[in-house]
Amino acid sequence: MASASCLLSEEQFLCSICLDVFTDPITTPCGHNYCNTCITHYWDTKDVCQCPLCQETFNTRPKSSINKVLSEMADQFRKSKKQRQTSSTNPEPAEPDEVSCDVCTETKLKALKSCLVCLTSYCDTHLEPHHRVLRLKRHKLIDPVQNLEDILCKKHDRPLELFCKTDLMCVCQFCTESDHKLHQIVSLEEAYEGKKAELGKTEAEVHQMIQERRVKIQEVQHSVELSKKDADREIADSVQVFTALISCIERSQAELVGGIEEKQKTTDKQAEGFIKELQLEITELEKRSSELKQLSHTEDHLHLLQNLSSINTPPPTKDWTKVNVLQSSYVGTVRTAVAQLEKTLSQEMENLCDAELRRIQRYPVDVTLDPDTAHPCLILSEDRKQVSHGNVKKNLPKTKKRFYLCVNVLGKQSFSSGRSYYEVQVGGKTEWDLGVARESINRKGKITLSPDDGYWTIGLRNGDEYCAYAYPTVDLPVREELQKVGVFVDYEEGLVSFHDVETRVHFYSFTGCSFTEKLYPFFCPGHDEDGKNSAPLIISPVNHTD
């Protein structure tokens, strides 16, 4: 029997349902053979009792009668096959995270493929019929998947082999003939390649975003490092300056106290000399007084008369009526010392202003004038670095950006972050305004220069009246005529400061500002005034020196 079974092909002993060697085979009335469990389960899931192969329908379910001859032959074939497999291969058991063979009954081996037609995963041994049997070769095999039910259409119980590009979903063949009949359908392979390409592009974009954020992190870290260096330098400078100031104050105080004490020592020494002389004269006078007293009590007439002339003459003494102790005058001493200290502090302040100007000159901006904002009476130089009043109103396009009532012009460059610095020559003029203005300022009607209206500016009136247009207006303590003004903006700090570049003195700052939009350099050369104010405002290059 064993030798006979070896002469038969394996296909004759395979159940067409489980595709494995028969187990308790039964024969249907139509002559086909199946495993008892397979055909019983098949009929349990169907409304009509029929043969899976020839589709012959039975009015009543056939009795399950084991085909003993076929069963014995299948058992012999199974044993023979197992012996051949054992002698030739060493099957690999499936790991917990791997797909196992659905057919293995004892040790579950690792599945090599899953069949979309059989909806079963097979190990190398049980996959063999799909490589050999003609009708099984037509089945679609894929890499093993854990839950084959997930690749079935829920509506038609068919494999999801197609992709609907209209609804962006996987569908089966029956879906294309019903709900997706007029939709754009492609194979899963084509959809896979397309989506894979999209994923590649998306992955590249995400990678680019990651790189940009890493660069931004480096920028932030670099900014923090620079900020820390600035802070450390500022702390060191402040410690040095205040230490010097404290030392200067202590030295001035010591000199003042020392001078007063020296004067007092001179007074003490003079007084001590006077007192010593007076005490010596008192001693001599007391001696004479004693002698006179003794002589006045004598009864010896001759003795009194003989000594009277010698002791009656007083001893030599100084005339003390005009002698006085010199009292030191301290009037103005403290004031003089404080004035000297003030002079020293003023010099230190100038040094600080010079150092501050050198620092802010490290943030120069190449500012040019924007002709689209200039009032029609203004004349701009070809290089857009100079502006003056021309007395003739040009016919220019009326735009939202242009000033019409006031002779103003803005810079082309804007400030929306960080620090910015530029310098403007203002010498030889009797009237001008400059500073910065926010983008949304009023440019058509009457303009009020104040922070509330979006202007942070200073200006000159009547040739010698400098002021800052705060609220209220602040008169500026400018000692000499300004020739060149430096304008510094720290956007995040909310600071706009103005500096006399020639004397290197800071003379005004707008502080605590809240900037929420772009800032532009602001210029107003003033009216010509019959040539008295014809000189232009000139944006000059920043000459930074460490």
ZIZI-V75410 format. One record per residue. N is the residue number from 1. RES is the residue in one small letter. SS is DSSP state (@ for helix, = for strand, . for the rest). Layout:
n=N res=RES ss=SS
n=N res=RES ss=SS
This chain:
n=1 res=m ss=.
n=2 res=a ss=@
n=3 res=s ss=@
n=4 res=a ss=@
n=5 res=s ss=@
n=6 res=c ss=@
n=7 res=l ss=@
n=8 res=l ss=.
n=9 res=s ss=.
n=10 res=e ss=@
n=11 res=e ss=@
n=12 res=q ss=@
n=13 res=f ss=@
n=14 res=l ss==
n=15 res=c ss=.
n=16 res=s ss=.
n=17 res=i ss=.
n=18 res=c ss=.
n=19 res=l ss=.
n=20 res=d ss=.
n=21 res=v ss==
n=22 res=f ss=.
n=23 res=t ss=.
n=24 res=d ss=.
n=25 res=p ss==
n=26 res=i ss==
n=27 res=t ss==
n=28 res=t ss=.
n=29 res=p ss=.
n=30 res=c ss=.
n=31 res=g ss=.
n=32 res=h ss=.
n=33 res=n ss==
n=34 res=y ss==
n=35 res=c ss==
n=36 res=n ss=@
n=37 res=t ss=@
n=38 res=c ss=@
n=39 res=i ss=@
n=40 res=t ss=@
n=41 res=h ss=@
n=42 res=y ss=@
n=43 res=w ss=@
n=44 res=d ss=@
n=45 res=t ss=.
n=46 res=k ss=.
n=47 res=d ss=.
n=48 res=v ss=.
n=49 res=c ss=.
n=50 res=q ss==
n=51 res=c ss=.
n=52 res=p ss=.
n=53 res=l ss=.
n=54 res=c ss=.
n=55 res=q ss=.
n=56 res=e ss=.
n=57 res=t ss==
n=58 res=f ss=.
n=59 res=n ss=.
n=60 res=t ss=.
n=61 res=r ss=.
n=62 res=p ss=.
n=63 res=k ss=.
n=64 res=s ss=.
n=65 res=s ss=.
n=66 res=i ss==
n=67 res=n ss=.
n=68 res=k ss=@
n=69 res=v ss=@
n=70 res=l ss=@
n=71 res=s ss=@
n=72 res=e ss=@
n=73 res=m ss=@
n=74 res=a ss=@
n=75 res=d ss=@
n=76 res=q ss=@
n=77 res=f ss=@
n=78 res=r ss=@
n=79 res=k ss=@
n=80 res=s ss=@
n=81 res=k ss=@
n=82 res=k ss=@
n=83 res=q ss=@
n=84 res=r ss=@
n=85 res=q ss=@
n=86 res=t ss=@
n=87 res=s ss=@
n=88 res=s ss=@
n=89 res=t ss=.
n=90 res=n ss=.
n=91 res=p ss=.
n=92 res=e ss=.
n=93 res=p ss==
n=94 res=a ss=.
n=95 res=e ss=.
n=96 res=p ss=.
n=97 res=d ss=.
n=98 res=e ss=.
n=99 res=v ss=.
n=100 res=s ss==
n=101 res=c ss=.
n=102 res=d ss=.
n=103 res=v ss=.
n=104 res=c ss=.
n=105 res=t ss=.
n=106 res=e ss=.
n=107 res=t ss=.
n=108 res=k ss=.
n=109 res=l ss==
n=110 res=k ss==
n=111 res=a ss=.
n=112 res=l ss=.
n=113 res=k ss==
n=114 res=s ss==
n=115 res=c ss==
n=116 res=l ss=.
n=117 res=v ss=.
n=118 res=c ss=.
n=119 res=l ss=.
n=120 res=t ss==
n=121 res=s ss==
n=122 res=y ss==
n=123 res=c ss=.
n=124 res=d ss=@
n=125 res=t ss=@
n=126 res=h ss=@
n=127 res=l ss=@
n=128 res=e ss=@
n=129 res=p ss=@
n=130 res=h ss=@
n=131 res=h ss=@
n=132 res=r ss=@
n=133 res=v ss=.
n=134 res=l ss=@
n=135 res=r ss=@
n=136 res=l ss=@
n=137 res=k ss=@
n=138 res=r ss=.
n=139 res=h ss=.
n=140 res=k ss=.
n=141 res=l ss==
n=142 res=i ss==
n=143 res=d ss==
n=144 res=p ss=.
n=145 res=v ss=.
n=146 res=q ss=.
n=147 res=n ss=.
n=148 res=l ss=@
n=149 res=e ss=@
n=150 res=d ss=@
n=151 res=i ss=@
n=152 res=l ss==
n=153 res=c ss=.
n=154 res=k ss=.
n=155 res=k ss=.
n=156 res=h ss=.
n=157 res=d ss=.
n=158 res=r ss=.
n=159 res=p ss==
n=160 res=l ss=.
n=161 res=e ss=.
n=162 res=l ss==
n=163 res=f ss==
n=164 res=c ss==
n=165 res=k ss=.
n=166 res=t ss=.
n=167 res=d ss=.
n=168 res=l ss=.
n=169 res=m ss==
n=170 res=c ss==
n=171 res=v ss==
n=172 res=c ss=.
n=173 res=q ss=.
n=174 res=f ss=.
n=175 res=c ss=@
n=176 res=t ss=@
n=177 res=e ss=@
n=178 res=s ss=.
n=179 res=d ss=.
n=180 res=h ss=.
n=181 res=k ss=.
n=182 res=l ss=.
n=183 res=h ss=.
n=184 res=q ss=.
n=185 res=i ss==
n=186 res=v ss==
n=187 res=s ss==
n=188 res=l ss=@
n=189 res=e ss=@
n=190 res=e ss=@
n=191 res=a ss=@
n=192 res=y ss=@
n=193 res=e ss=@
n=194 res=g ss=@
n=195 res=k ss=@
n=196 res=k ss=@
n=197 res=a ss=@
n=198 res=e ss=@
n=199 res=l ss=@
n=200 res=g ss=@
n=201 res=k ss=@
n=202 res=t ss=@
n=203 res=e ss=@
n=204 res=a ss=@
n=205 res=e ss=@
n=206 res=v ss=@
n=207 res=h ss=@
n=208 res=q ss=@
n=209 res=m ss=@
n=210 res=i ss=@
n=211 res=q ss=@
n=212 res=e ss=@
n=213 res=r ss=@
n=214 res=r ss=@
n=215 res=v ss=@
n=216 res=k ss=@
n=217 res=i ss=@
n=218 res=q ss=@
n=219 res=e ss=@
n=220 res=v ss=@
n=221 res=q ss=@
n=222 res=h ss=@
n=223 res=s ss=@
n=224 res=v ss=@
n=225 res=e ss=@
n=226 res=l ss=@
n=227 res=s ss=@
n=228 res=k ss=@
n=229 res=k ss=@
n=230 res=d ss=@
n=231 res=a ss=@
n=232 res=d ss=@
n=233 res=r ss=@
n=234 res=e ss=@
n=235 res=i ss=@
n=236 res=a ss=@
n=237 res=d ss=@
n=238 res=s ss=@
n=239 res=v ss=@
n=240 res=q ss=@
n=241 res=v ss=@
n=242 res=f ss=@
n=243 res=t ss=@
n=244 res=a ss=@
n=245 res=l ss=@
n=246 res=i ss=@
n=247 res=s ss=@
n=248 res=c ss=@
n=249 res=i ss=@
n=250 res=e ss=@
n=251 res=r ss=@
n=252 res=s ss=@
n=253 res=q ss=@
n=254 res=a ss=@
n=255 res=e ss=@
n=256 res=l ss=@
n=257 res=v ss=@
n=258 res=g ss=@
n=259 res=g ss=@
n=260 res=i ss=@
n=261 res=e ss=@
n=262 res=e ss=@
n=263 res=k ss=@
n=264 res=q ss=@
n=265 res=k ss=@
n=266 res=t ss=@
n=267 res=t ss=@
n=268 res=d ss=@
n=269 res=k ss=@
n=270 res=q ss=@
n=271 res=a ss=@
n=272 res=e ss=@
n=273 res=g ss=@
n=274 res=f ss=@
n=275 res=i ss=@
n=276 res=k ss=@
n=277 res=e ss=@
n=278 res=l ss=@
n=279 res=q ss=@
n=280 res=l ss=@
n=281 res=e ss=@
n=282 res=i ss=@
n=283 res=t ss=@
n=284 res=e ss=@
n=285 res=l ss=@
n=286 res=e ss=@
n=287 res=k ss=@
n=288 res=r ss=@
n=289 res=s ss=@
n=290 res=s ss=@
n=291 res=e ss=@
n=292 res=l ss=@
n=293 res=k ss=@
n=294 res=q ss=@
n=295 res=l ss=@
n=296 res=s ss=@
n=297 res=h ss=.
n=298 res=t ss=.
n=299 res=e ss=.
n=300 res=d ss=.
n=301 res=h ss=@
n=302 res=l ss=@
n=303 res=h ss=@
n=304 res=l ss=@
n=305 res=l ss=@
n=306 res=q ss=@
n=307 res=n ss=@
n=308 res=l ss=@
n=309 res=s ss=@
n=310 res=s ss=@
n=311 res=i ss=@
n=312 res=n ss=@
n=313 res=t ss=.
n=314 res=p ss=.
n=315 res=p ss=.
n=316 res=p ss=.
n=317 res=t ss=.
n=318 res=k ss=.
n=319 res=d ss=.
n=320 res=w ss=@
n=321 res=t ss=@
n=322 res=k ss=@
n=323 res=v ss=.
n=324 res=n ss=.
n=325 res=v ss=.
n=326 res=l ss=.
n=327 res=q ss=.
n=328 res=s ss=.
n=329 res=s ss=.
n=330 res=y ss=.
n=331 res=v ss=.
n=332 res=g ss=.
n=333 res=t ss=@
n=334 res=v ss=@
n=335 res=r ss=@
n=336 res=t ss=@
n=337 res=a ss=@
n=338 res=v ss=@
n=339 res=a ss=@
n=340 res=q ss=@
n=341 res=l ss=@
n=342 res=e ss=@
n=343 res=k ss=@
n=344 res=t ss=@
n=345 res=l ss=@
n=346 res=s ss=@
n=347 res=q ss=@
n=348 res=e ss=@
n=349 res=m ss=@
n=350 res=e ss=@
n=351 res=n ss=@
n=352 res=l ss=@
n=353 res=c ss=@
n=354 res=d ss=@
n=355 res=a ss=@
n=356 res=e ss=@
n=357 res=l ss=@
n=358 res=r ss=@
n=359 res=r ss=@
n=360 res=i ss=@
n=361 res=q ss=.
n=362 res=r ss=.
n=363 res=y ss=.
n=364 res=p ss==
n=365 res=v ss=.
n=366 res=d ss=.
n=367 res=v ss=.
n=368 res=t ss=.
n=369 res=l ss==
n=370 res=d ss=.
n=371 res=p ss=@
n=372 res=d ss=@
n=373 res=t ss=@
n=374 res=a ss=.
n=375 res=h ss=.
n=376 res=p ss=.
n=377 res=c ss=.
n=378 res=l ss==
n=379 res=i ss==
n=380 res=l ss==
n=381 res=s ss=.
n=382 res=e ss=.
n=383 res=d ss=.
n=384 res=r ss=.
n=385 res=k ss=.
n=386 res=q ss==
n=387 res=v ss==
n=388 res=s ss==
n=389 res=h ss==
n=390 res=g ss=.
n=391 res=n ss=.
n=392 res=v ss=.
n=393 res=k ss=.
n=394 res=k ss=.
n=395 res=n ss=.
n=396 res=l ss=.
n=397 res=p ss=.
n=398 res=k ss=.
n=399 res=t ss=.
n=400 res=k ss=.
n=401 res=k ss=.
n=402 res=r ss=.
n=403 res=f ss=.
n=404 res=y ss=.
n=405 res=l ss=.
n=406 res=c ss=.
n=407 res=v ss=.
n=408 res=n ss=.
n=409 res=v ss==
n=410 res=l ss==
n=411 res=g ss==
n=412 res=k ss==
n=413 res=q ss==
n=414 res=s ss==
n=415 res=f ss==
n=416 res=s ss=.
n=417 res=s ss=.
n=418 res=g ss=.
n=419 res=r ss==
n=420 res=s ss==
n=421 res=y ss==
n=422 res=y ss==
n=423 res=e ss==
n=424 res=v ss==
n=425 res=q ss==
n=426 res=v ss=.
n=427 res=g ss=.
n=428 res=g ss=.
n=429 res=k ss=.
n=430 res=t ss=.
n=431 res=e ss=.
n=432 res=w ss==
n=433 res=d ss==
n=434 res=l ss==
n=435 res=g ss==
n=436 res=v ss==
n=437 res=a ss==
n=438 res=r ss==
n=439 res=e ss=.
n=440 res=s ss=.
n=441 res=i ss=.
n=442 res=n ss=.
n=443 res=r ss=.
n=444 res=k ss=.
n=445 res=g ss=.
n=446 res=k ss=.
n=447 res=i ss=.
n=448 res=t ss=.
n=449 res=l ss=.
n=450 res=s ss=.
n=451 res=p ss=@
n=452 res=d ss=@
n=453 res=d ss=@
n=454 res=g ss=.
n=455 res=y ss==
n=456 res=w ss==
n=457 res=t ss==
n=458 res=i ss==
n=459 res=g ss==
n=460 res=l ss==
n=461 res=r ss==
n=462 res=n ss=.
n=463 res=g ss=.
n=464 res=d ss=.
n=465 res=e ss==
n=466 res=y ss==
n=467 res=c ss==
n=468 res=a ss==
n=469 res=y ss=.
n=470 res=a ss=.
n=471 res=y ss=.
n=472 res=p ss=.
n=473 res=t ss=.
n=474 res=v ss==
n=475 res=d ss==
n=476 res=l ss=.
n=477 res=p ss=.
n=478 res=v ss=.
n=479 res=r ss=.
n=480 res=e ss=.
n=481 res=e ss=.
n=482 res=l ss=.
n=483 res=q ss=.
n=484 res=k ss==
n=485 res=v ss==
n=486 res=g ss==
n=487 res=v ss==
n=488 res=f ss==
n=489 res=v ss==
n=490 res=d ss==
n=491 res=y ss=.
n=492 res=e ss=.
n=493 res=e ss=.
n=494 res=g ss=.
n=495 res=l ss==
n=496 res=v ss==
n=497 res=s ss==
n=498 res=f ss==
n=499 res=h ss==
n=500 res=d ss==
n=501 res=v ss=.
n=502 res=e ss=.
n=503 res=t ss=.
n=504 res=r ss=.
n=505 res=v ss==
n=506 res=h ss==
n=507 res=f ss==
n=508 res=y ss==
n=509 res=s ss==
n=510 res=f ss==
n=511 res=t ss=.
n=512 res=g ss=.
n=513 res=c ss=.
n=514 res=s ss=.
n=515 res=f ss=.
n=516 res=t ss=.
n=517 res=e ss=.
n=518 res=k ss=.
n=519 res=l ss==
n=520 res=y ss==
n=521 res=p ss==
n=522 res=f ss==
n=523 res=f ss==
n=524 res=c ss==
n=525 res=p ss=.
n=526 res=g ss=.
n=527 res=h ss=.
n=528 res=d ss=.
n=529 res=e ss=.
n=530 res=d ss=.
n=531 res=g ss=.
n=532 res=k ss=.
n=533 res=n ss=.
n=534 res=s ss=.
n=535 res=a ss=.
n=536 res=p ss=.
n=537 res=l ss==
n=538 res=i ss==
n=539 res=i ss==
n=540 res=s ss==
n=541 res=p ss=.
n=542 res=v ss=.
n=543 res=n ss=.
n=544 res=h ss=.
n=545 res=t ss=.
n=546 res=d ss=.
